[in-house]
Amino acid sequence: MFLVFAALAWAGCDAIASKLGIDKVAVPLGSAGQNLAVNTATAAAQTASLSRPGGDLPDVFDVASILLESSQITFTPTAATKTAQSGTVRVAVVVSGYPAILGDITIVNDIVTQVSPAPMPVGAVDMTKFNAMVAATPQAQRPVLASDYATASGPAIRTKVGTALRSTSFSVTVLVQGVAGGGTIAGTLTINQGTFNLDF
């Protein structure tokens, strides 16, 4: 009986959160997402302390996923490029020292057409790919990672990201790199915001 009641109460929390409009929070990425250089040889990363819009958030949720929308992403080819470019760019977002998400951005004829997965589950990061991106990033740009980032479980990372989001400011690093074999991409990428989807 208790389990049934708990399940109904939990479902009720999600329904109420949705009605109140607090089941997701759009967070501008600021300078962390601006004009990131894209190529396959090296990765680029930028870190910023973000000020989250809105008031206090309840201490009863985790961040289940983060949505990066193609409409919020712009690719600008290098001035020397004579033809439109198509290919794949890998993107990772680190929140307060933990790799929160990792996915791919598809560019067709200089236009961002798709981001996958959409949304990206928090804590479900392929650490081999992520570590390769960090290793390919110039030392001065690399994110400061938590001491246990490589071994933290998905639930633990979701809790850390949720704790960060409840704060009025927190650190975010955005990393990008062209995917080898995914087309020739040379230019800059701007990601204006991420939508943090909450799980109550």
N, C-alpha and C positions, 0 to 999 in steps of 0.2 A: 504493500500500500504506500509506504514512504517513497519508494522508487518511482511509482506512478505519479504521485503528487509532485515530487521533485522535477520529473520530466515535464509535467504540465506547467509548473512554475517557471522553469527555464525557457520553455517555448513562449510563455507569456512575456518574459523579459525581452526577448528578441522582437516580439510583436509591438510591445510598447516603445522600445527604442526606435523601431522603424517609423511608428506613428509620430514620434517626437522629432524625427529627423536627425537622430544622433547615432544611427547605425553605420555612418561613414563620415570621414573628415577629410576634406580636400586641403592638402598642405602645399603651398608654394615652395618650390625647391630653391628659390633665390639664386645666388651666385654658384651654388653647387651644380646646378643644371645648365649653366650658360656657356655657350661656345666651347664645347668640349671637342678637342681635336680628334678626328677619326682616321685611323689607318690600321693596317694589319700587322705591321712590324712592332708597334708599341701600343700600349694602352694609355689612356689619359684619365686623370682623376682630379676632382675638385671637391673640397670640403668646405662646409659653411655651418654656422650655428643658426638654426632656423627658429623663428618666432611663430608658433602655431596660432592661427586666428581662432577666435571664439573664446568662451569662458572655460570654467572648470569642467572637467569630464569625470564621470563617476568611476570609482575604483573597483569596477566589477566586470571588466572586459579584457580580452586579449585582441591583438590586431591579427585577424585571420589571414588577410591578403592585402596586397597593394596593387592598385590598378594604374598602369601608365597608358594613357590614351593617345592614339595616333594624332588626334586633333590638337594635343598639347605638345607635340614634338615637331621640330623643324630641322631639316637638313639643308645646309648651305654648302655647295661644292666649292672647291678651291677656285680662285680666279683663273688659274691656268688651264682648268679643265675645259675641253672644247665640246665634249659630248655628255649627254645626260648619263647619270650613273645609277646602277642597280646593284643591290647586294644585301648582305646581312651584317648587322652590328650587334655585338653582344653588350648587354648592359647589366650592371650590378648596382645595388644600393645598399650601403652600410649605414645602420642606425645605431648610434651610441656604441660603436666598436664591434657590432655584430652584423655579419652578412645577412641581410633580411631577405632579399630577393635577387634572382638572376634569371634573365630571359633574353630573347632576341627581338630586334627591331628590323623589319623588312623595309627596304627602300627600293622603289621602282621609278626609274626616270626622275630622280632627285626628290621624289615625294614619299613621305612615310605612309605606307599603306597598311601595316599590321604590326601589332606587338603581341608576342606570345611567350608564355601563356597569358591569358587575360581573364581574370586577374592572376597575379603571381602569388602562390601560397607563401606566407612568411615562414622562414626556417627550412624550406625544402630546396636548399641550395646545393648544387653539385660542387663539392669542395675542390675537386680536381680542376675543374674549369675556373672556379673563383681564384684559387691559388695561382694558376697560370696567368690570369689577368693581373694580379697583384705583382707577380714577378716581372711582368712586362711593363709595369708602370715605373716611370722615373722615381728614384728614391724620395725626392723632395715632395712628390705628389701623393705618395702612398698613404692610405688611411691608417690611423692609429687603431689597431685592433685589440679587442679584449684578450686577456691571457688565455681564456678557454674557448675562444671563438671556433676553433677547429673541431672541438669535441662536444660543444653544447648541443643538446637535443633540440628538435623542432619546437616542442612546447616551451622549453627554457628560453629560446630565442623570441618566441611570440610574447612571453611574459616581459622580457627585457624591452622589446619594442613598444609594448603597451605602456610600460612604466615611463618610457621616454616621451611618448605621445601625450601622456597626462601632464607632463611638465610644460611650462610656457615656452621653453626653449630647449633645443637638443641638437646634437651634432649629426649631420648627414654627409656622407660621401657618395658621389655618383661616379662610377667608372664605366668607360666605353672602350670598345676595341672592335675593329673590323674582323670578321670571321674568315680565316684562311679558306680559300675555296668557295667562298660565298659571294664572289664578285669583287670588283675593284671599287673601293670606296675611299675617297679622299676629300675631306672637308671638315665642317664642324656641325655638331649636333646640339640643339638646345631643347631641354626637357623642362617645361614650365612648372608642372606640378605632379604630385602623386596623390591618389585617393586611397586613404587608409580605411579598409573595411573592417568594422569591429564585430567581435563575436562575444555576446553577453552570456 
